[in-house]
């Protein structure tokens, strides 16, 4: 009996001593579970943040590519001159009816608020001190030489905000006329001009104080002897040098040689 009592006491003492260990083990498991849950929540938050950052970077990249796609570029525009409006000596605007645009309007242009030049529309552009004015062959041109109806080729800078800068105006109606023959059909002394008839066309020839009048070798004993507008006669044969506007058939002459 005494032996069984001793064994019972030993068993009870063992259970008492083992109970704290069990309690610690269960508590440790709960701690580990809460720690794992916290880590999972943190990972979830990080994944969401990364996703949002990726979307933001993607949107920024898309905007950047759009900006690069429609960055400043040169447009070549052909058309007819509709009007010239000079508001001051340093500010002139031209309006052109567009017949061709290269390159054409991009299919995926980002905003309908941006104006892009198109065929069969008119465009008004400002001539500035940075605008090059040239004739058909590349010689320098004055604004006063352009006329309504002239064939123009424009080089225009298309800016990212849709604004347009006119960089070059080439008047393809202005050409060099060199030693072209004809017969004087009529003379206008008040305007210092005359009408020159050629085989296939009739030209209005304008002269000014800088125009040189000469006699041909066959018409004078002295080679290229000087003469004047007053010596011109209807029916006389002449040669003219100058700038012709093929739109108007008007010549601003530098020299007239009487034959």
C-alpha positions as a Markdown table, in Angstrom:
| # | Residue | x | y | z |
|---|---|---|---|---|
| 1 | Unk | 0.0 | 0.0 | 0.0 |
| 2 | Unk | 2.8 | 2.3 | 0.9 |
| 3 | Unk | 4.4 | 1.4 | -2.4 |
| 4 | Unk | 1.3 | 2.4 | -4.4 |
| 5 | Unk | 1.1 | 5.7 | -2.5 |
| 6 | Unk | 4.6 | 6.6 | -3.3 |
| 7 | Unk | 4.1 | 5.8 | -7.0 |
| 8 | Unk | 0.9 | 8.0 | -7.0 |
| 9 | Unk | 2.8 | 11.0 | -5.5 |
| 10 | Unk | 5.6 | 10.6 | -8.1 |
| 11 | Unk | 3.0 | 10.6 | -10.9 |
| 12 | Unk | 1.2 | 13.7 | -9.6 |
| 13 | Unk | 4.6 | 15.5 | -9.2 |
| 14 | Unk | 5.5 | 14.6 | -12.8 |
| 15 | Unk | 2.2 | 16.0 | -14.1 |
| 16 | Unk | 2.6 | 19.2 | -12.1 |
| 17 | Unk | 6.1 | 19.7 | -13.4 |
| 18 | Unk | 5.1 | 19.0 | -17.0 |
| 19 | Unk | 2.1 | 21.3 | -17.1 |
| 20 | Unk | 4.1 | 24.6 | -17.4 |
| 21 | Unk | 6.0 | 23.2 | -20.3 |
| 22 | Unk | 2.8 | 22.4 | -22.1 |
| 23 | Unk | 1.4 | 25.8 | -21.4 |
| 24 | Unk | 4.6 | 27.4 | -22.7 |
| 25 | Unk | 4.4 | 25.3 | -25.9 |
| 26 | Unk | 0.8 | 26.3 | -26.6 |
| 27 | Unk | 1.6 | 29.9 | -26.0 |
| 28 | Unk | 4.6 | 29.7 | -28.3 |
| 29 | Unk | 2.4 | 28.2 | -31.0 |
| 30 | Unk | -0.1 | 31.1 | -30.7 |
| 31 | Unk | 2.7 | 33.6 | -30.9 |
| 32 | Unk | 4.1 | 32.0 | -34.0 |
| 33 | Unk | 0.7 | 32.0 | -35.6 |
| 34 | Unk | 0.2 | 35.7 | -34.9 |
| 35 | Unk | 3.6 | 36.5 | -36.3 |
| 36 | Unk | 2.9 | 34.5 | -39.5 |
| 37 | Unk | -0.4 | 36.4 | -39.9 |
| 38 | Unk | 1.4 | 39.7 | -39.5 |
| 39 | Unk | 4.0 | 38.8 | -42.0 |
| 40 | Unk | 1.2 | 37.8 | -44.5 |
| 41 | Unk | -0.6 | 41.1 | -44.0 |
| 42 | Unk | 2.7 | 42.9 | -44.6 |
| 43 | Unk | 3.4 | 41.0 | -47.8 |
| 44 | Unk | -0.1 | 41.8 | -48.9 |
| 45 | Unk | 0.4 | 45.5 | -48.3 |
| 46 | Unk | 3.7 | 45.5 | -50.1 |
| 47 | Unk | 2.2 | 43.7 | -53.1 |
| 48 | Unk | -0.6 | 46.3 | -53.3 |
| 49 | Unk | 2.0 | 49.2 | -53.1 |
| 50 | Unk | 4.1 | 47.6 | -55.8 |
| 51 | Unk | 1.0 | 47.2 | -58.0 |
| 52 | Unk | 0.0 | 50.8 | -57.5 |
| 53 | Unk | 3.6 | 52.0 | -58.2 |
| 54 | Unk | 3.7 | 49.9 | -61.4 |
| 55 | Unk | 0.4 | 51.4 | -62.6 |
| 56 | Unk | 1.7 | 54.9 | -61.9 |
| 57 | Unk | 5.0 | 54.2 | -63.7 |
| 58 | Unk | 3.0 | 52.7 | -66.6 |
| 59 | Unk | 0.8 | 55.7 | -66.9 |
| 60 | Unk | 3.9 | 58.0 | -66.8 |
| 61 | Unk | 5.6 | 56.0 | -69.4 |
| 62 | Unk | 2.5 | 56.1 | -71.6 |
| 63 | Unk | 2.3 | 59.9 | -71.2 |
| 64 | Unk | 6.0 | 60.1 | -72.0 |
| 65 | Unk | 5.7 | 58.1 | -75.2 |
| 66 | Unk | 2.7 | 60.2 | -76.3 |
| 67 | Unk | 4.8 | 63.3 | -75.7 |
| 68 | Unk | 7.7 | 61.9 | -77.7 |
| 69 | Unk | 5.4 | 60.8 | -80.5 |
| 70 | Unk | 4.0 | 64.3 | -80.8 |
| 71 | Unk | 7.2 | 66.2 | -80.0 |
| 72 | Unk | 8.1 | 69.2 | -82.1 |
| 73 | Unk | 8.3 | 68.1 | -85.8 |
| 74 | Unk | 8.5 | 69.8 | -89.2 |
| 75 | Unk | 5.4 | 69.9 | -91.4 |
| 76 | Unk | 5.6 | 70.6 | -95.1 |
| 77 | Unk | 2.4 | 72.3 | -96.2 |
| 78 | Unk | 1.5 | 73.2 | -99.8 |
| 79 | Unk | -1.4 | 75.6 | -100.6 |
| 80 | Unk | -2.7 | 78.7 | -102.2 |
| 81 | Unk | -2.3 | 82.1 | -100.7 |
| 82 | Unk | -5.7 | 83.4 | -99.6 |
| 83 | Unk | -4.8 | 86.7 | -98.0 |
| 84 | Unk | -1.9 | 88.8 | -96.5 |
| 85 | Unk | -2.6 | 90.8 | -93.4 |
| 86 | Unk | 0.0 | 93.2 | -92.2 |
| 87 | Unk | -1.0 | 94.6 | -88.8 |
| 88 | Unk | 2.3 | 96.4 | -88.4 |
| 89 | Unk | 5.8 | 96.6 | -90.1 |
| 90 | Unk | 7.0 | 93.7 | -87.9 |
| 91 | Unk | 3.8 | 91.6 | -87.9 |
| 92 | Unk | 2.3 | 89.9 | -90.9 |
| 93 | Unk | -0.1 | 87.1 | -91.1 |
| 94 | Unk | -0.8 | 84.9 | -94.1 |
| 95 | Unk | -3.8 | 82.7 | -94.7 |
| 96 | Unk | -3.3 | 79.7 | -96.9 |
| 97 | Unk | -5.8 | 77.2 | -98.3 |
| 98 | Unk | -4.1 | 73.8 | -97.7 |
| 99 | Unk | -3.7 | 71.3 | -100.6 |
| 100 | Unk | -1.1 | 69.0 | -99.1 |
| 101 | Unk | 0.3 | 68.2 | -95.6 |
| 102 | Unk | 3.4 | 65.9 | -95.0 |
| 103 | Unk | 3.3 | 64.0 | -92.7 |
| 104 | Unk | -0.5 | 63.6 | -92.4 |
| 105 | Unk | -2.4 | 63.7 | -89.2 |
| 106 | Unk | -1.4 | 60.8 | -86.9 |
| 107 | Unk | -4.2 | 58.2 | -86.3 |
| 108 | Unk | -3.6 | 58.1 | -82.6 |
| 109 | Unk | -3.3 | 61.8 | -81.9 |
| 110 | Unk | -3.8 | 62.1 | -78.1 |
| 111 | Unk | -6.2 | 65.1 | -77.9 |
| 112 | Unk | -8.9 | 66.4 | -80.1 |
| 113 | Unk | -8.2 | 69.9 | -78.8 |
| 114 | Unk | -4.8 | 69.9 | -80.7 |
| 115 | Unk | -5.2 | 71.5 | -84.1 |
| 116 | Unk | -3.4 | 69.6 | -86.9 |
| 117 | Unk | -3.3 | 71.1 | -90.4 |
| 118 | Unk | -5.4 | 69.2 | -92.9 |
| 119 | Unk | -6.2 | 69.3 | -96.7 |
| 120 | Unk | -9.1 | 71.5 | -97.8 |
| 121 | Unk | -8.9 | 73.7 | -94.8 |
| 122 | Unk | -7.4 | 77.2 | -94.3 |
| 123 | Unk | -4.7 | 78.1 | -91.9 |
| 124 | Unk | -3.4 | 81.5 | -90.7 |
| 125 | Unk | 0.2 | 81.8 | -89.7 |
| 126 | Unk | 2.4 | 84.6 | -88.5 |
| 127 | Unk | 5.5 | 85.7 | -90.3 |
| 128 | Unk | 8.2 | 86.5 | -87.8 |
| 129 | Unk | 11.9 | 87.5 | -87.9 |
| 130 | Unk | 12.7 | 83.8 | -87.8 |
| 131 | Unk | 10.7 | 83.1 | -90.9 |
| 132 | Unk | 12.8 | 82.5 | -94.1 |
| 133 | Unk | 11.2 | 84.0 | -97.2 |
| 134 | Unk | 12.4 | 82.6 | -100.5 |
| 135 | Unk | 11.4 | 82.4 | -104.2 |
| 136 | Unk | 10.9 | 79.2 | -106.2 |
| 137 | Unk | 14.6 | 78.8 | -106.9 |
| 138 | Unk | 15.7 | 79.7 | -103.4 |
| 139 | Unk | 16.5 | 83.4 | -103.7 |
| 140 | Unk | 15.5 | 85.8 | -101.0 |
| 141 | Unk | 12.0 | 87.2 | -101.2 |
| 142 | Unk | 10.1 | 90.2 | -99.8 |
| 143 | Unk | 6.6 | 90.0 | -98.4 |
| 144 | Unk | 5.5 | 92.5 | -101.0 |
| 145 | Unk | 6.4 | 90.1 | -103.8 |
| 146 | Unk | 3.7 | 87.6 | -102.7 |
| 147 | Unk | 0.2 | 87.8 | -104.3 |
| 148 | Unk | -3.1 | 86.2 | -103.5 |
| 149 | Unk | -3.4 | 83.0 | -105.4 |
| 150 | Unk | 0.3 | 82.2 | -105.4 |
| 151 | Unk | 1.4 | 78.6 | -104.9 |
| 152 | Unk | 3.2 | 78.4 | -101.5 |
| 153 | Unk | 5.2 | 75.7 | -99.7 |
| 154 | Unk | 5.5 | 76.2 | -96.0 |
| 155 | Unk | 7.8 | 74.6 | -93.5 |
| 156 | Unk | 5.9 | 74.7 | -90.1 |
| 157 | Unk | 7.1 | 73.6 | -86.7 |
| 158 | Unk | 4.3 | 71.6 | -84.9 |
| 159 | Unk | 4.9 | 72.1 | -81.2 |
| 160 | Unk | 3.9 | 69.6 | -78.5 |
| 161 | Unk | 1.1 | 71.9 | -77.3 |
| 162 | Unk | -0.4 | 72.1 | -80.8 |
| 163 | Unk | 0.9 | 75.6 | -81.6 |
| 164 | Unk | 2.5 | 76.3 | -85.0 |
| 165 | Unk | 5.6 | 78.3 | -85.9 |
| 166 | Unk | 6.1 | 79.4 | -89.5 |
| 167 | Unk | 9.8 | 78.7 | -90.3 |
| 168 | Unk | 9.9 | 79.1 | -94.1 |
| 169 | Unk | 7.7 | 80.4 | -96.9 |
| 170 | Unk | 8.6 | 79.5 | -100.4 |
| 171 | Unk | 6.6 | 81.2 | -103.2 |
| 172 | Unk | 6.6 | 78.7 | -106.1 |
| 173 | Unk | 4.9 | 81.3 | -108.3 |
| 174 | Unk | 8.1 | 83.5 | -108.4 |
| 175 | Unk | 10.7 | 82.6 | -111.0 |
| 176 | Unk | 13.6 | 84.1 | -112.8 |
| 177 | Unk | 12.9 | 85.5 | -116.3 |
| 178 | Unk | 16.1 | 85.8 | -118.3 |
| 179 | Unk | 16.4 | 87.4 | -121.7 |
| 180 | Unk | 12.8 | 86.7 | -122.7 |
| 181 | Unk | 11.7 | 88.2 | -126.0 |
| 182 | Unk | 8.5 | 89.8 | -126.9 |
| 183 | Unk | 6.7 | 92.7 | -128.6 |
| 184 | Unk | 5.4 | 95.7 | -126.8 |
| 185 | Unk | 1.6 | 95.7 | -127.1 |
| 186 | Unk | 0.7 | 98.7 | -125.1 |
| 187 | Unk | 2.4 | 101.2 | -122.7 |
| 188 | Unk | 1.1 | 102.8 | -119.5 |
| 189 | Unk | 3.3 | 105.8 | -118.8 |
| 190 | Unk | 1.5 | 106.6 | -115.4 |
| 191 | Unk | 2.4 | 103.3 | -113.9 |
| 192 | Unk | 5.7 | 102.9 | -115.8 |
| 193 | Unk | 4.6 | 99.6 | -117.2 |
| 194 | Unk | 4.0 | 97.9 | -120.5 |
| 195 | Unk | 2.3 | 94.8 | -121.9 |
| 196 | Unk | 4.6 | 92.3 | -123.6 |
| 197 | Unk | 3.2 | 89.8 | -126.0 |
| 198 | Unk | 4.9 | 86.5 | -126.5 |
| 199 | Unk | 4.1 | 83.5 | -128.6 |
| 200 | Unk | 2.1 | 81.7 | -125.8 |
| 201 | Unk | 1.3 | 84.4 | -123.3 |
| 202 | Unk | 0.9 | 88.0 | -122.5 |
| 203 | Unk | 2.9 | 89.6 | -119.6 |
| 204 | Unk | 2.5 | 92.9 | -117.7 |
| 205 | Unk | 6.0 | 94.3 | -117.2 |
| 206 | Unk | 6.5 | 96.7 | -114.3 |
| 207 | Unk | 9.6 | 99.0 | -114.3 |
| 208 | Unk | 10.9 | 101.3 | -111.6 |
| 209 | Unk | 13.8 | 103.7 | -110.9 |
| 210 | Unk | 16.3 | 100.8 | -110.6 |
| 211 | Unk | 15.3 | 99.3 | -114.0 |
| 212 | Unk | 18.1 | 99.6 | -116.6 |
| 213 | Unk | 17.1 | 100.4 | -120.2 |
| 214 | Unk | 19.6 | 99.5 | -123.0 |
| 215 | Unk | 19.8 | 99.4 | -126.8 |
| 216 | Unk | 20.9 | 96.1 | -128.4 |
| 217 | Unk | 23.9 | 96.0 | -130.6 |
| 218 | Unk | 21.8 | 95.8 | -133.7 |
| 219 | Unk | 19.8 | 98.8 | -132.7 |
| 220 | Unk | 22.7 | 101.0 | -131.8 |
| 221 | Unk | 26.2 | 101.8 | -133.1 |
| 222 | Unk | 27.4 | 101.7 | -129.4 |
| 223 | Unk | 27.1 | 98.3 | -127.7 |
| 224 | Unk | 24.4 | 98.3 | -125.0 |
| 225 | Unk | 23.9 | 102.1 | -125.2 |
| 226 | Unk | 21.7 | 103.4 | -122.4 |
| 227 | Unk | 18.1 | 104.5 | -123.2 |
| 228 | Unk | 15.0 | 105.1 | -121.1 |
| 229 | Unk | 11.3 | 104.2 | -120.6 |
| 230 | Unk | 10.4 | 107.2 | -122.7 |
| 231 | Unk | 12.0 | 105.6 | -125.7 |
| 232 | Unk | 9.7 | 102.5 | -125.6 |
| 233 | Unk | 7.3 | 102.2 | -128.5 |
| 234 | Unk | 4.3 | 100.0 | -129.2 |
| 235 | Unk | 5.4 | 97.3 | -131.7 |
| 236 | Unk | 9.0 | 97.4 | -130.6 |
| 237 | Unk | 10.9 | 94.2 | -129.9 |
| 238 | Unk | 12.5 | 93.9 | -126.5 |
| 239 | Unk | 14.2 | 91.4 | -124.2 |
| 240 | Unk | 13.5 | 91.5 | -120.5 |
| 241 | Unk | 15.2 | 90.2 | -117.4 |
| 242 | Unk | 13.5 | 90.1 | -114.0 |
| 243 | Unk | 11.2 | 88.2 | -111.6 |
| 244 | Unk | 8.0 | 86.8 | -113.0 |
| 245 | Unk | 4.9 | 85.8 | -111.0 |
| 246 | Unk | 3.5 | 83.0 | -113.0 |
| 247 | Unk | 0.2 | 83.2 | -111.0 |
| 248 | Unk | -0.4 | 86.8 | -112.3 |
| 249 | Unk | 1.8 | 86.8 | -115.4 |
| 250 | Unk | 3.4 | 90.0 | -114.0 |
| 251 | Unk | 7.1 | 90.7 | -114.3 |
| 252 | Unk | 9.1 | 93.1 | -112.1 |
| 253 | Unk | 12.0 | 93.8 | -114.4 |
| 254 | Unk | 15.7 | 94.5 | -113.7 |
| 255 | Unk | 16.5 | 95.4 | -117.3 |
| 256 | Unk | 14.9 | 96.0 | -120.7 |
| 257 | Unk | 16.9 | 95.7 | -123.9 |
| 258 | Unk | 15.4 | 97.3 | -127.0 |
| 259 | Unk | 16.2 | 95.5 | -130.3 |
